[in-house]
């Protein structure tokens, strides 16, 4: 094999490795950026709902919570919203939402946390983002919480 042919193959192989490596890094960065945007958007929605539900739960006006959830379903139907009382029972959900063990477990952790807790259902190929925010502390050790569960179709 001639030297020119070997050099062409070596340079071509190096170029493929460089461009392929850069493409992989770009894809990982893009996925990370999309996850960060999804978390920020979900936290914003959670904070807004936290403010809206806090007073309604304090005054035991569950019908206000239900009305807010019904109005939100028409705006953002893919987000499942669960409202937990201070005993950990689900008192309201968005239309069609069914709590899972993962949702209940996150609500339990969210009820005791000062900061929002978010998690993806799997780190390798996440399909859902869950966010738990404590609504208000009724007494020591007893807090209500809200959990939002959002599909991540845009990451696939």
N, C-alpha and C positions, 0 to 999 in steps of 0.2 A: 504494500500500500504506500502510496506516495506521501510525502511530508505535507503537501498542501491539503490532501484529503483528510489526513489525521488532524491537522490544525482546524480545518473547517468543522469536523465532527466535534472536537473538543470545545471549540468556541460556541458552537450551536448547543451542545449539552449544558455548558455553563450558563448560557442565556436562558435556557428552559428552566434550569434550577433557580436562577435569580428571579425570573418573572413569576414562576410558580410559587416560590416562597413569599414574594411580595403580595401575591393574590391571596394566599392563605392568611397572612397578617391583616390584610384589608378586610377580609371576611370576618375575622375574629373581632376587629375593631368595630365594624358595622353592627355586629350582633350585640356587642357590649353597649354601644350607643343606643340601640333600639330598646334594650332592657332598661337602661337608665331613663329613657323617655317614658316608657310604660310605667315604671315605678313612680316617677314624678307626677304624671297625669293621675294615677290612681291615688297617690297621697293627697293631691289637691282635691279630688272628689271626696276622699275620706274626711279631710279637714272641714270641708263645707258641710257635709252631712253630720259631722261631729257637733258643729255649732247648732245646726238645726234640731238635732235629736236630743241634745243635752237638756234643754229646758222642758221639752215635751215629756221625757222620761222622769224628770224631777217632779213634774206636776201630774204624773200618771195619765197622760193624755196620749194613749197608744194610737187613737184614731188620727192624730196629727202625723204621727210617724207613718202610718199606713197610707195616708193621703200623699205625703211626700214621696214615698216609694212608688205609688201608682203613677204620679206625675213624672218621676224620673225614668220609669220603665219605657215610656214613649220616647224619651230623649236618648237614652243609652240602654237598649234592651239586652245587650250582651253581658252587662255587668250584673252579677248576682250579689245582692246585699242582704246581710243577716244582722239583726239587732238582737243582742243578748242582754238580759236583765242581770241584776246583781247576784242572782242565784245560779247564773250560767244557762238559763233556759232561753230558747229562741222565742222572742215575743213578736217579731215581725220579720218578714222576708219580702224581697221583690218578687214579682209575679213569676211563677215557675221555678223558683230557686229551691233547691233541696240541700240542706246542710249535710256534709260528710264528716267522717271522723277527723280528717285533716282540718276542716273548717272549725269543728268544735275544739280541737286541740289548740289551734291558733288563737281562738277566742279566749280560751283559758289563759294562755300566755299573755295575750293583749290586755286582759283585764288587770293584770298585775304590773304592767310595764308603763313607765312614764312616757316613753317614746313609741312611735308607731313601729310595728314589727311587720316586715314583709318577707315573703318566701316564694320561690318558684317551685312547682311540683316536682321537677327534676332538673338537675343542673346541666345534663348533657343536651337534652332536647326539650326545653320547657314548653308546655302547652297552656299553663295557667299561672297567673300571678295572684297571690292572696295577700291581703293587707289587713291587719288588725289594729284598731285604735281604741284606747280606753275612752269611754264617753264621760263618765263622772264617777266619783267615789262616794257611795252612799254612806259607808262607815268603814272603819279600819278593816281591810281585807275583803271588802265587798264592793266591787266596781262593775258597772255595765260596760259593754263594748260593742263595737260595730266591726264586722268583717266584710270586706269586699273581695269578690273573686272574679277575675277578669281573664277571658281567653286571650291568648297571644297569637292570633292568626297572622299578624303582620310579621312575626319572626320566622315564619316557615316559608 
